[in-house]
Amino acid sequence: MTIVEVTDHAVLRYLERAHGLDVEFFRLHIRELVLRGAEVGASGVIVENVKFVLQNGSVVTCLDKGMKSRDLRSGRGD
């Protein structure tokens, strides 16, 4: 049986193009949610029951708020 992997990028583009998901709306919304934390150098921001992980001025992932993430500034867990 052939197994086909589907990347996150493909899923995102499918939702955007086939189902009208406004990706830019959510990008701007996330940017607003994390702005204050980013301004003070936070490695993560918990809001709306999720944790956004920040690295070098970018949001790099979104976790359940109870999940541990590695603090990329020091190599230790949050």
mmCIF file of the N, C-alpha and C atoms, coordinates in Angstrom:
data_MODEL
# 
_entry.id   MODEL 
# 
loop_
_atom_site.group_PDB 
_atom_site.id 
_atom_site.type_symbol 
_atom_site.label_atom_id 
_atom_site.label_alt_id 
_atom_site.label_comp_id 
_atom_site.label_asym_id 
_atom_site.label_entity_id 
_atom_site.label_seq_id 
_atom_site.pdbx_PDB_ins_code 
_atom_site.Cartn_x 
_atom_site.Cartn_y 
_atom_site.Cartn_z 
_atom_site.occupancy 
_atom_site.B_iso_or_equiv 
_atom_site.pdbx_formal_charge 
_atom_site.auth_seq_id 
_atom_site.auth_comp_id 
_atom_site.auth_asym_id 
_atom_site.auth_atom_id 
_atom_site.pdbx_PDB_model_num 
ATOM 1   N N  . MET A 1 1  ? 0.841   -1.187 0.000  1.00 0.00 ? 1  MET A N  1 
ATOM 2   C CA . MET A 1 1  ? 0.000   0.000  0.000  1.00 0.00 ? 1  MET A CA 1 
ATOM 3   C C  . MET A 1 1  ? 0.885   1.249  0.000  1.00 0.00 ? 1  MET A C  1 
ATOM 4   N N  . THR A 1 2  ? 0.602   2.182  -0.848 1.00 0.00 ? 2  THR A N  1 
ATOM 5   C CA . THR A 1 2  ? 1.359   3.421  -0.932 1.00 0.00 ? 2  THR A CA 1 
ATOM 6   C C  . THR A 1 2  ? 0.873   4.393  0.133  1.00 0.00 ? 2  THR A C  1 
ATOM 7   N N  . ILE A 1 3  ? 1.821   4.970  0.857  1.00 0.00 ? 3  ILE A N  1 
ATOM 8   C CA . ILE A 1 3  ? 1.503   5.971  1.874  1.00 0.00 ? 3  ILE A CA 1 
ATOM 9   C C  . ILE A 1 3  ? 1.948   7.330  1.350  1.00 0.00 ? 3  ILE A C  1 
ATOM 10  N N  . VAL A 1 4  ? 1.052   8.270  1.377  1.00 0.00 ? 4  VAL A N  1 
ATOM 11  C CA . VAL A 1 4  ? 1.360   9.629  0.924  1.00 0.00 ? 4  VAL A CA 1 
ATOM 12  C C  . VAL A 1 4  ? 1.353   10.547 2.135  1.00 0.00 ? 4  VAL A C  1 
ATOM 13  N N  . GLU A 1 5  ? 2.458   11.207 2.390  1.00 0.00 ? 5  GLU A N  1 
ATOM 14  C CA . GLU A 1 5  ? 2.534   12.206 3.454  1.00 0.00 ? 5  GLU A CA 1 
ATOM 15  C C  . GLU A 1 5  ? 1.981   13.524 2.924  1.00 0.00 ? 5  GLU A C  1 
ATOM 16  N N  . VAL A 1 6  ? 1.292   14.247 3.778  1.00 0.00 ? 6  VAL A N  1 
ATOM 17  C CA . VAL A 1 6  ? 0.758   15.561 3.409  1.00 0.00 ? 6  VAL A CA 1 
ATOM 18  C C  . VAL A 1 6  ? 1.382   16.580 4.356  1.00 0.00 ? 6  VAL A C  1 
ATOM 19  N N  . THR A 1 7  ? 2.112   17.527 3.820  1.00 0.00 ? 7  THR A N  1 
ATOM 20  C CA . THR A 1 7  ? 2.808   18.510 4.646  1.00 0.00 ? 7  THR A CA 1 
ATOM 21  C C  . THR A 1 7  ? 1.836   19.530 5.230  1.00 0.00 ? 7  THR A C  1 
ATOM 22  N N  . ASP A 1 8  ? 2.285   20.181 6.300  1.00 0.00 ? 8  ASP A N  1 
ATOM 23  C CA . ASP A 1 8  ? 1.493   21.266 6.888  1.00 0.00 ? 8  ASP A CA 1 
ATOM 24  C C  . ASP A 1 8  ? 1.270   22.379 5.865  1.00 0.00 ? 8  ASP A C  1 
ATOM 25  N N  . HIS A 1 9  ? 2.282   22.643 5.054  1.00 0.00 ? 9  HIS A N  1 
ATOM 26  C CA . HIS A 1 9  ? 2.171   23.679 4.025  1.00 0.00 ? 9  HIS A CA 1 
ATOM 27  C C  . HIS A 1 9  ? 1.035   23.349 3.053  1.00 0.00 ? 9  HIS A C  1 
ATOM 28  N N  . ALA A 1 10 ? 0.950   22.088 2.633  1.00 0.00 ? 10 ALA A N  1 
ATOM 29  C CA . ALA A 1 10 ? -0.104  21.677 1.707  1.00 0.00 ? 10 ALA A CA 1 
ATOM 30  C C  . ALA A 1 10 ? -1.482  21.809 2.348  1.00 0.00 ? 10 ALA A C  1 
ATOM 31  N N  . VAL A 1 11 ? -1.597  21.426 3.625  1.00 0.00 ? 11 VAL A N  1 
ATOM 32  C CA . VAL A 1 11 ? -2.879  21.552 4.328  1.00 0.00 ? 11 VAL A CA 1 
ATOM 33  C C  . VAL A 1 11 ? -3.289  23.019 4.416  1.00 0.00 ? 11 VAL A C  1 
ATOM 34  N N  . LEU A 1 12 ? -2.338  23.870 4.785  1.00 0.00 ? 12 LEU A N  1 
ATOM 35  C CA . LEU A 1 12 ? -2.627  25.298 4.903  1.00 0.00 ? 12 LEU A CA 1 
ATOM 36  C C  . LEU A 1 12 ? -3.096  25.880 3.569  1.00 0.00 ? 12 LEU A C  1 
ATOM 37  N N  . ARG A 1 13 ? -2.372  25.568 2.506  1.00 0.00 ? 13 ARG A N  1 
ATOM 38  C CA . ARG A 1 13 ? -2.747  26.106 1.195  1.00 0.00 ? 13 ARG A CA 1 
ATOM 39  C C  . ARG A 1 13 ? -4.093  25.555 0.731  1.00 0.00 ? 13 ARG A C  1 
ATOM 40  N N  . TYR A 1 14 ? -4.398  24.297 1.040  1.00 0.00 ? 14 TYR A N  1 
ATOM 41  C CA . TYR A 1 14 ? -5.696  23.714 0.704  1.00 0.00 ? 14 TYR A CA 1 
ATOM 42  C C  . TYR A 1 14 ? -6.815  24.463 1.419  1.00 0.00 ? 14 TYR A C  1 
ATOM 43  N N  . LEU A 1 15 ? -6.641  24.688 2.716  1.00 0.00 ? 15 LEU A N  1 
ATOM 44  C CA . LEU A 1 15 ? -7.657  25.415 3.483  1.00 0.00 ? 15 LEU A CA 1 
ATOM 45  C C  . LEU A 1 15 ? -7.841  26.827 2.938  1.00 0.00 ? 15 LEU A C  1 
ATOM 46  N N  . GLU A 1 16 ? -6.733  27.438 2.553  1.00 0.00 ? 16 GLU A N  1 
ATOM 47  C CA . GLU A 1 16 ? -6.779  28.798 2.020  1.00 0.00 ? 16 GLU A CA 1 
ATOM 48  C C  . GLU A 1 16 ? -7.474  28.844 0.653  1.00 0.00 ? 16 GLU A C  1 
ATOM 49  N N  . ARG A 1 17 ? -7.076  27.973 -0.237 1.00 0.00 ? 17 ARG A N  1 
ATOM 50  C CA . ARG A 1 17 ? -7.531  28.070 -1.627 1.00 0.00 ? 17 ARG A CA 1 
ATOM 51  C C  . ARG A 1 17 ? -8.832  27.337 -1.917 1.00 0.00 ? 17 ARG A C  1 
ATOM 52  N N  . ALA A 1 18 ? -9.070  26.228 -1.250 1.00 0.00 ? 18 ALA A N  1 
ATOM 53  C CA . ALA A 1 18 ? -10.289 25.458 -1.524 1.00 0.00 ? 18 ALA A CA 1 
ATOM 54  C C  . ALA A 1 18 ? -11.444 25.836 -0.604 1.00 0.00 ? 18 ALA A C  1 
ATOM 55  N N  . HIS A 1 19 ? -11.105 26.358 0.587  1.00 0.00 ? 19 HIS A N  1 
ATOM 56  C CA . HIS A 1 19 ? -12.149 26.640 1.567  1.00 0.00 ? 19 HIS A CA 1 
ATOM 57  C C  . HIS A 1 19 ? -12.190 28.092 2.026  1.00 0.00 ? 19 HIS A C  1 
ATOM 58  N N  . GLY A 1 20 ? -11.367 28.937 1.414  1.00 0.00 ? 20 GLY A N  1 
ATOM 59  C CA . GLY A 1 20 ? -11.451 30.366 1.676  1.00 0.00 ? 20 GLY A CA 1 
ATOM 60  C C  . GLY A 1 20 ? -10.878 30.840 2.998  1.00 0.00 ? 20 GLY A C  1 
ATOM 61  N N  . LEU A 1 21 ? -10.037 30.034 3.646  1.00 0.00 ? 21 LEU A N  1 
ATOM 62  C CA . LEU A 1 21 ? -9.422  30.461 4.904  1.00 0.00 ? 21 LEU A CA 1 
ATOM 63  C C  . LEU A 1 21 ? -8.561  31.692 4.647  1.00 0.00 ? 21 LEU A C  1 
ATOM 64  N N  . ASP A 1 22 ? -8.794  32.746 5.399  1.00 0.00 ? 22 ASP A N  1 
ATOM 65  C CA . ASP A 1 22 ? -8.048  33.998 5.237  1.00 0.00 ? 22 ASP A CA 1 
ATOM 66  C C  . ASP A 1 22 ? -6.790  33.936 6.098  1.00 0.00 ? 22 ASP A C  1 
ATOM 67  N N  . VAL A 1 23 ? -5.729  33.393 5.538  1.00 0.00 ? 23 VAL A N  1 
ATOM 68  C CA . VAL A 1 23 ? -4.480  33.191 6.267  1.00 0.00 ? 23 VAL A CA 1 
ATOM 69  C C  . VAL A 1 23 ? -3.904  34.519 6.745  1.00 0.00 ? 23 VAL A C  1 
ATOM 70  N N  . GLU A 1 24 ? -3.972  35.536 5.927  1.00 0.00 ? 24 GLU A N  1 
ATOM 71  C CA . GLU A 1 24 ? -3.398  36.834 6.305  1.00 0.00 ? 24 GLU A CA 1 
ATOM 72  C C  . GLU A 1 24 ? -4.122  37.435 7.503  1.00 0.00 ? 24 GLU A C  1 
ATOM 73  N N  . PHE A 1 25 ? -5.438  37.232 7.596  1.00 0.00 ? 25 PHE A N  1 
ATOM 74  C CA . PHE A 1 25 ? -6.191  37.694 8.762  1.00 0.00 ? 25 PHE A CA 1 
ATOM 75  C C  . PHE A 1 25 ? -5.620  37.075 10.034 1.00 0.00 ? 25 PHE A C  1 
ATOM 76  N N  . PHE A 1 26 ? -5.395  35.763 10.014 1.00 0.00 ? 26 PHE A N  1 
ATOM 77  C CA . PHE A 1 26 ? -4.880  35.084 11.200 1.00 0.00 ? 26 PHE A CA 1 
ATOM 78  C C  . PHE A 1 26 ? -3.429  35.465 11.485 1.00 0.00 ? 26 PHE A C  1 
ATOM 79  N N  . ARG A 1 27 ? -2.640  35.697 10.444 1.00 0.00 ? 27 ARG A N  1 
ATOM 80  C CA . ARG A 1 27 ? -1.252  36.144 10.642 1.00 0.00 ? 27 ARG A CA 1 
ATOM 81  C C  . ARG A 1 27 ? -1.225  37.477 11.394 1.00 0.00 ? 27 ARG A C  1 
ATOM 82  N N  . LEU A 1 28 ? -2.056  38.416 10.969 1.00 0.00 ? 28 LEU A N  1 
ATOM 83  C CA . LEU A 1 28 ? -2.116  39.725 11.628 1.00 0.00 ? 28 LEU A CA 1 
ATOM 84  C C  . LEU A 1 28 ? -2.681  39.611 13.041 1.00 0.00 ? 28 LEU A C  1 
ATOM 85  N N  . HIS A 1 29 ? -3.664  38.750 13.232 1.00 0.00 ? 29 HIS A N  1 
ATOM 86  C CA . HIS A 1 29 ? -4.254  38.533 14.558 1.00 0.00 ? 29 HIS A CA 1 
ATOM 87  C C  . HIS A 1 29 ? -3.201  37.990 15.524 1.00 0.00 ? 29 HIS A C  1 
ATOM 88  N N  . ILE A 1 30 ? -2.446  36.996 15.087 1.00 0.00 ? 30 ILE A N  1 
ATOM 89  C CA . ILE A 1 30 ? -1.392  36.423 15.933 1.00 0.00 ? 30 ILE A CA 1 
ATOM 90  C C  . ILE A 1 30 ? -0.341  37.484 16.245 1.00 0.00 ? 30 ILE A C  1 
ATOM 91  N N  . ARG A 1 31 ? 0.041   38.263 15.248 1.00 0.00 ? 31 ARG A N  1 
ATOM 92  C CA . ARG A 1 31 ? 1.025   39.329 15.456 1.00 0.00 ? 31 ARG A CA 1 
ATOM 93  C C  . ARG A 1 31 ? 0.565   40.276 16.559 1.00 0.00 ? 31 ARG A C  1 
ATOM 94  N N  . GLU A 1 32 ? -0.699  40.667 16.532 1.00 0.00 ? 32 GLU A N  1 
ATOM 95  C CA . GLU A 1 32 ? -1.232  41.556 17.567 1.00 0.00 ? 32 GLU A CA 1 
ATOM 96  C C  . GLU A 1 32 ? -1.216  40.886 18.939 1.00 0.00 ? 32 GLU A C  1 
ATOM 97  N N  . LEU A 1 33 ? -1.533  39.592 18.982 1.00 0.00 ? 33 LEU A N  1 
ATOM 98  C CA . LEU A 1 33 ? -1.578  38.878 20.256 1.00 0.00 ? 33 LEU A CA 1 
ATOM 99  C C  . LEU A 1 33 ? -0.215  38.802 20.940 1.00 0.00 ? 33 LEU A C  1 
ATOM 100 N N  . VAL A 1 34 ? 0.850   38.669 20.160 1.00 0.00 ? 34 VAL A N  1 
ATOM 101 C CA . VAL A 1 34 ? 2.173   38.448 20.754 1.00 0.00 ? 34 VAL A CA 1 
ATOM 102 C C  . VAL A 1 34 ? 3.029   39.704 20.846 1.00 0.00 ? 34 VAL A C  1 
ATOM 103 N N  . LEU A 1 35 ? 2.568   40.807 20.307 1.00 0.00 ? 35 LEU A N  1 
ATOM 104 C CA . LEU A 1 35 ? 3.398   42.011 20.199 1.00 0.00 ? 35 LEU A CA 1 
ATOM 105 C C  . LEU A 1 35 ? 4.001   42.455 21.522 1.00 0.00 ? 35 LEU A C  1 
ATOM 106 N N  . ARG A 1 36 ? 3.205   42.558 22.560 1.00 0.00 ? 36 ARG A N  1 
ATOM 107 C CA . ARG A 1 36 ? 3.736   43.047 23.843 1.00 0.00 ? 36 ARG A CA 1 
ATOM 108 C C  . ARG A 1 36 ? 4.793   42.105 24.408 1.00 0.00 ? 36 ARG A C  1 
ATOM 109 N N  . GLY A 1 37 ? 4.535   40.822 24.322 1.00 0.00 ? 37 GLY A N  1 
ATOM 110 C CA . GLY A 1 37 ? 5.519   39.855 24.798 1.00 0.00 ? 37 GLY A CA 1 
ATOM 111 C C  . GLY A 1 37 ? 6.816   39.950 24.016 1.00 0.00 ? 37 GLY A C  1 
ATOM 112 N N  . ALA A 1 38 ? 6.705   40.089 22.705 1.00 0.00 ? 38 ALA A N  1 
ATOM 113 C CA . ALA A 1 38 ? 7.894   40.206 21.864 1.00 0.00 ? 38 ALA A CA 1 
ATOM 114 C C  . ALA A 1 38 ? 8.686   41.461 22.206 1.00 0.00 ? 38 ALA A C  1 
ATOM 115 N N  . GLU A 1 39 ? 7.987   42.546 22.504 1.00 0.00 ? 39 GLU A N  1 
ATOM 116 C CA . GLU A 1 39 ? 8.659   43.809 22.832 1.00 0.00 ? 39 GLU A CA 1 
ATOM 117 C C  . GLU A 1 39 ? 9.507   43.705 24.092 1.00 0.00 ? 39 GLU A C  1 
ATOM 118 N N  . VAL A 1 40 ? 9.125   42.835 25.014 1.00 0.00 ? 40 VAL A N  1 
ATOM 119 C CA . VAL A 1 40 ? 9.900   42.686 26.252 1.00 0.00 ? 40 VAL A CA 1 
ATOM 120 C C  . VAL A 1 40 ? 10.828  41.478 26.215 1.00 0.00 ? 40 VAL A C  1 
ATOM 121 N N  . GLY A 1 41 ? 10.940  40.829 25.056 1.00 0.00 ? 41 GLY A N  1 
ATOM 122 C CA . GLY A 1 41 ? 11.888  39.736 24.899 1.00 0.00 ? 41 GLY A CA 1 
ATOM 123 C C  . GLY A 1 41 ? 11.405  38.373 25.364 1.00 0.00 ? 41 GLY A C  1 
ATOM 124 N N  . ALA A 1 42 ? 10.097  38.184 25.451 1.00 0.00 ? 42 ALA A N  1 
ATOM 125 C CA . ALA A 1 42 ? 9.555   36.893 25.892 1.00 0.00 ? 42 ALA A CA 1 
ATOM 126 C C  . ALA A 1 42 ? 9.877   35.795 24.879 1.00 0.00 ? 42 ALA A C  1 
ATOM 127 N N  . SER A 1 43 ? 10.038  34.576 25.385 1.00 0.00 ? 43 SER A N  1 
ATOM 128 C CA . SER A 1 43 ? 10.242  33.431 24.498 1.00 0.00 ? 43 SER A CA 1 
ATOM 129 C C  . SER A 1 43 ? 8.919   32.758 24.168 1.00 0.00 ? 43 SER A C  1 
ATOM 130 N N  . GLY A 1 44 ? 7.854   33.154 24.883 1.00 0.00 ? 44 GLY A N  1 
ATOM 131 C CA . GLY A 1 44 ? 6.538   32.600 24.617 1.00 0.00 ? 44 GLY A CA 1 
ATOM 132 C C  . GLY A 1 44 ? 5.459   33.513 25.160 1.00 0.00 ? 44 GLY A C  1 
ATOM 133 N N  . VAL A 1 45 ? 4.283   33.431 24.552 1.00 0.00 ? 45 VAL A N  1 
ATOM 134 C CA . VAL A 1 45 ? 3.135   34.224 24.980 1.00 0.00 ? 45 VAL A CA 1 
ATOM 135 C C  . VAL A 1 45 ? 1.935   33.289 25.056 1.00 0.00 ? 45 VAL A C  1 
ATOM 136 N N  . ILE A 1 46 ? 1.299   33.241 26.235 1.00 0.00 ? 46 ILE A N  1 
ATOM 137 C CA . ILE A 1 46 ? 0.098   32.431 26.403 1.00 0.00 ? 46 ILE A CA 1 
ATOM 138 C C  . ILE A 1 46 ? -1.112  33.346 26.290 1.00 0.00 ? 46 ILE A C  1 
ATOM 139 N N  . VAL A 1 47 ? -1.981  33.026 25.340 1.00 0.00 ? 47 VAL A N  1 
ATOM 140 C CA . VAL A 1 47 ? -3.189  33.806 25.090 1.00 0.00 ? 47 VAL A CA 1 
ATOM 141 C C  . VAL A 1 47 ? -4.175  32.912 24.335 1.00 0.00 ? 47 VAL A C  1 
ATOM 142 N N  . GLU A 1 48 ? -5.463  33.122 24.565 1.00 0.00 ? 48 GLU A N  1 
ATOM 143 C CA . GLU A 1 48 ? -6.513  32.352 23.893 1.00 0.00 ? 48 GLU A CA 1 
ATOM 144 C C  . GLU A 1 48 ? -6.310  30.840 24.054 1.00 0.00 ? 48 GLU A C  1 
ATOM 145 N N  . ASN A 1 49 ? -5.848  30.417 25.227 1.00 0.00 ? 49 ASN A N  1 
ATOM 146 C CA . ASN A 1 49 ? -5.655  29.004 25.562 1.00 0.00 ? 49 ASN A CA 1 
ATOM 147 C C  . ASN A 1 49 ? -4.585  28.285 24.746 1.00 0.00 ? 49 ASN A C  1 
ATOM 148 N N  . VAL A 1 50 ? -3.671  29.032 24.134 1.00 0.00 ? 50 VAL A N  1 
ATOM 149 C CA . VAL A 1 50 ? -2.533  28.444 23.436 1.00 0.00 ? 50 VAL A CA 1 
ATOM 150 C C  . VAL A 1 50 ? -1.268  29.210 23.803 1.00 0.00 ? 50 VAL A C  1 
ATOM 151 N N  . LYS A 1 51 ? -0.134  28.618 23.497 1.00 0.00 ? 51 LYS A N  1 
ATOM 152 C CA . LYS A 1 51 ? 1.154   29.266 23.739 1.00 0.00 ? 51 LYS A CA 1 
ATOM 153 C C  . LYS A 1 51 ? 1.861   29.457 22.404 1.00 0.00 ? 51 LYS A C  1 
ATOM 154 N N  . PHE A 1 52 ? 2.138   30.713 22.067 1.00 0.00 ? 52 PHE A N  1 
ATOM 155 C CA . PHE A 1 52 ? 2.919   31.021 20.883 1.00 0.00 ? 52 PHE A CA 1 
ATOM 156 C C  . PHE A 1 52 ? 4.384   31.074 21.289 1.00 0.00 ? 52 PHE A C  1 
ATOM 157 N N  . VAL A 1 53 ? 5.237   30.363 20.566 1.00 0.00 ? 53 VAL A N  1 
ATOM 158 C CA . VAL A 1 53 ? 6.666   30.328 20.856 1.00 0.00 ? 53 VAL A CA 1 
ATOM 159 C C  . VAL A 1 53 ? 7.361   31.307 19.916 1.00 0.00 ? 53 VAL A C  1 
ATOM 160 N N  . LEU A 1 54 ? 8.193   32.179 20.510 1.00 0.00 ? 54 LEU A N  1 
ATOM 161 C CA . LEU A 1 54 ? 8.892   33.223 19.760 1.00 0.00 ? 54 LEU A CA 1 
ATOM 162 C C  . LEU A 1 54 ? 10.381  32.914 19.681 1.00 0.00 ? 54 LEU A C  1 
ATOM 163 N N  . GLN A 1 55 ? 10.968  33.188 18.534 1.00 0.00 ? 55 GLN A N  1 
ATOM 164 C CA . GLN A 1 55 ? 12.413  33.038 18.353 1.00 0.00 ? 55 GLN A CA 1 
ATOM 165 C C  . GLN A 1 55 ? 12.881  34.078 17.343 1.00 0.00 ? 55 GLN A C  1 
ATOM 166 N N  . ASN A 1 56 ? 13.841  34.885 17.737 1.00 0.00 ? 56 ASN A N  1 
ATOM 167 C CA . ASN A 1 56 ? 14.433  35.889 16.844 1.00 0.00 ? 56 ASN A CA 1 
ATOM 168 C C  . ASN A 1 56 ? 13.384  36.758 16.149 1.00 0.00 ? 56 ASN A C  1 
ATOM 169 N N  . GLY A 1 57 ? 12.401  37.211 16.911 1.00 0.00 ? 57 GLY A N  1 
ATOM 170 C CA . GLY A 1 57 ? 11.399  38.114 16.372 1.00 0.00 ? 57 GLY A CA 1 
ATOM 171 C C  . GLY A 1 57 ? 10.314  37.467 15.537 1.00 0.00 ? 57 GLY A C  1 
ATOM 172 N N  . SER A 1 58 ? 10.253  36.135 15.540 1.00 0.00 ? 58 SER A N  1 
ATOM 173 C CA . SER A 1 58 ? 9.226   35.424 14.776 1.00 0.00 ? 58 SER A CA 1 
ATOM 174 C C  . SER A 1 58 ? 8.444   34.479 15.671 1.00 0.00 ? 58 SER A C  1 
ATOM 175 N N  . VAL A 1 59 ? 7.179   34.293 15.354 1.00 0.00 ? 59 VAL A N  1 
ATOM 176 C CA . VAL A 1 59 ? 6.390   33.241 15.995 1.00 0.00 ? 59 VAL A CA 1 
ATOM 177 C C  . VAL A 1 59 ? 6.713   31.962 15.227 1.00 0.00 ? 59 VAL A C  1 
ATOM 178 N N  . VAL A 1 60 ? 7.288   30.966 15.931 1.00 0.00 ? 60 VAL A N  1 
ATOM 179 C CA . VAL A 1 60 ? 7.743   29.763 15.238 1.00 0.00 ? 60 VAL A CA 1 
ATOM 180 C C  . VAL A 1 60 ? 6.817   28.572 15.408 1.00 0.00 ? 60 VAL A C  1 
ATOM 181 N N  . THR A 1 61 ? 5.964   28.590 16.433 1.00 0.00 ? 61 THR A N  1 
ATOM 182 C CA . THR A 1 61 ? 4.988   27.515 16.592 1.00 0.00 ? 61 THR A CA 1 
ATOM 183 C C  . THR A 1 61 ? 3.904   27.935 17.565 1.00 0.00 ? 61 THR A C  1 
ATOM 184 N N  . CYS A 1 62 ? 2.881   27.117 17.641 1.00 0.00 ? 62 CYS A N  1 
ATOM 185 C CA . CYS A 1 62 ? 1.761   27.327 18.548 1.00 0.00 ? 62 CYS A CA 1 
ATOM 186 C C  . CYS A 1 62 ? 1.491   26.001 19.251 1.00 0.00 ? 62 CYS A C  1 
ATOM 187 N N  . LEU A 1 63 ? 1.511   26.020 20.583 1.00 0.00 ? 63 LEU A N  1 
ATOM 188 C CA . LEU A 1 63 ? 1.339   24.812 21.389 1.00 0.00 ? 63 LEU A CA 1 
ATOM 189 C C  . LEU A 1 63 ? 0.106   24.932 22.262 1.00 0.00 ? 63 LEU A C  1 
ATOM 190 N N  . ASP A 1 64 ? -0.396  23.787 22.752 1.00 0.00 ? 64 ASP A N  1 
ATOM 191 C CA . ASP A 1 64 ? -1.390  23.845 23.823 1.00 0.00 ? 64 ASP A CA 1 
ATOM 192 C C  . ASP A 1 64 ? -0.735  24.564 24.984 1.00 0.00 ? 64 ASP A C  1 
ATOM 193 N N  . LYS A 1 65 ? -1.485  25.367 25.726 1.00 0.00 ? 65 LYS A N  1 
ATOM 194 C CA . LYS A 1 65 ? -0.865  26.223 26.745 1.00 0.00 ? 65 LYS A CA 1 
ATOM 195 C C  . LYS A 1 65 ? -0.136  25.447 27.828 1.00 0.00 ? 65 LYS A C  1 
ATOM 196 N N  . GLY A 1 66 ? -0.486  24.197 28.068 1.00 0.00 ? 66 GLY A N  1 
ATOM 197 C CA . GLY A 1 66 ? 0.188   23.411 29.089 1.00 0.00 ? 66 GLY A CA 1 
ATOM 198 C C  . GLY A 1 66 ? 1.431   22.691 28.607 1.00 0.00 ? 66 GLY A C  1 
ATOM 199 N N  . MET A 1 67 ? 1.690   22.726 27.308 1.00 0.00 ? 67 MET A N  1 
ATOM 200 C CA . MET A 1 67 ? 2.847   22.017 26.758 1.00 0.00 ? 67 MET A CA 1 
ATOM 201 C C  . MET A 1 67 ? 4.132   22.766 27.081 1.00 0.00 ? 67 MET A C  1 
ATOM 202 N N  . LYS A 1 68 ? 5.178   22.014 27.324 1.00 0.00 ? 68 LYS A N  1 
ATOM 203 C CA . LYS A 1 68 ? 6.495   22.600 27.557 1.00 0.00 ? 68 LYS A CA 1 
ATOM 204 C C  . LYS A 1 68 ? 7.155   22.893 26.221 1.00 0.00 ? 68 LYS A C  1 
ATOM 205 N N  . SER A 1 69 ? 7.856   23.987 26.167 1.00 0.00 ? 69 SER A N  1 
ATOM 206 C CA . SER A 1 69 ? 8.663   24.296 24.993 1.00 0.00 ? 69 SER A CA 1 
ATOM 207 C C  . SER A 1 69 ? 10.067  24.582 25.467 1.00 0.00 ? 69 SER A C  1 
ATOM 208 N N  . ARG A 1 70 ? 11.008  24.316 24.613 1.00 0.00 ? 70 ARG A N  1 
ATOM 209 C CA . ARG A 1 70 ? 12.398  24.561 24.960 1.00 0.00 ? 70 ARG A CA 1 
ATOM 210 C C  . ARG A 1 70 ? 12.674  26.047 24.793 1.00 0.00 ? 70 ARG A C  1 
ATOM 211 N N  . ASP A 1 71 ? 13.273  26.650 25.811 1.00 0.00 ? 71 ASP A N  1 
ATOM 212 C CA . ASP A 1 71 ? 13.656  28.059 25.714 1.00 0.00 ? 71 ASP A CA 1 
ATOM 213 C C  . ASP A 1 71 ? 14.880  28.122 24.812 1.00 0.00 ? 71 ASP A C  1 
ATOM 214 N N  . LEU A 1 72 ? 14.697  28.607 23.592 1.00 0.00 ? 72 LEU A N  1 
ATOM 215 C CA . LEU A 1 72 ? 15.767  28.601 22.604 1.00 0.00 ? 72 LEU A CA 1 
ATOM 216 C C  . LEU A 1 72 ? 16.870  29.602 22.913 1.00 0.00 ? 72 LEU A C  1 
ATOM 217 N N  . ARG A 1 73 ? 16.621  30.513 23.863 1.00 0.00 ? 73 ARG A N  1 
ATOM 218 C CA . ARG A 1 73 ? 17.658  31.477 24.222 1.00 0.00 ? 73 ARG A CA 1 
ATOM 219 C C  . ARG A 1 73 ? 18.708  30.851 25.113 1.00 0.00 ? 73 ARG A C  1 
ATOM 220 N N  . SER A 1 74 ? 18.299  29.882 25.960 1.00 0.00 ? 74 SER A N  1 
ATOM 221 C CA . SER A 1 74 ? 19.244  29.334 26.929 1.00 0.00 ? 74 SER A CA 1 
ATOM 222 C C  . SER A 1 74 ? 19.381  27.821 26.853 1.00 0.00 ? 74 SER A C  1 
ATOM 223 N N  . GLY A 1 75 ? 18.531  27.150 26.072 1.00 0.00 ? 75 GLY A N  1 
ATOM 224 C CA . GLY A 1 75 ? 18.584  25.703 25.980 1.00 0.00 ? 75 GLY A CA 1 
ATOM 225 C C  . GLY A 1 75 ? 17.841  24.983 27.086 1.00 0.00 ? 75 GLY A C  1 
ATOM 226 N N  . ARG A 1 76 ? 17.148  25.724 27.952 1.00 0.00 ? 76 ARG A N  1 
ATOM 227 C CA . ARG A 1 76 ? 16.399  25.087 29.038 1.00 0.00 ? 76 ARG A CA 1 
ATOM 228 C C  . ARG A 1 76 ? 14.909  25.162 28.737 1.00 0.00 ? 76 ARG A C  1 
ATOM 229 N N  . GLY A 1 77 ? 14.118  24.345 29.430 1.00 0.00 ? 77 GLY A N  1 
ATOM 230 C CA . GLY A 1 77 ? 12.670  24.379 29.251 1.00 0.00 ? 77 GLY A CA 1 
ATOM 231 C C  . GLY A 1 77 ? 12.072  25.612 29.879 1.00 0.00 ? 77 GLY A C  1 
ATOM 232 N N  . ASP A 1 78 ? 10.914  26.037 29.372 1.00 0.00 ? 78 ASP A N  1 
ATOM 233 C CA . ASP A 1 78 ? 10.204  27.184 29.955 1.00 0.00 ? 78 ASP A CA 1 
ATOM 234 C C  . ASP A 1 78 ? 9.639   26.828 31.310 1.00 0.00 ? 78 ASP A C  1 
# 
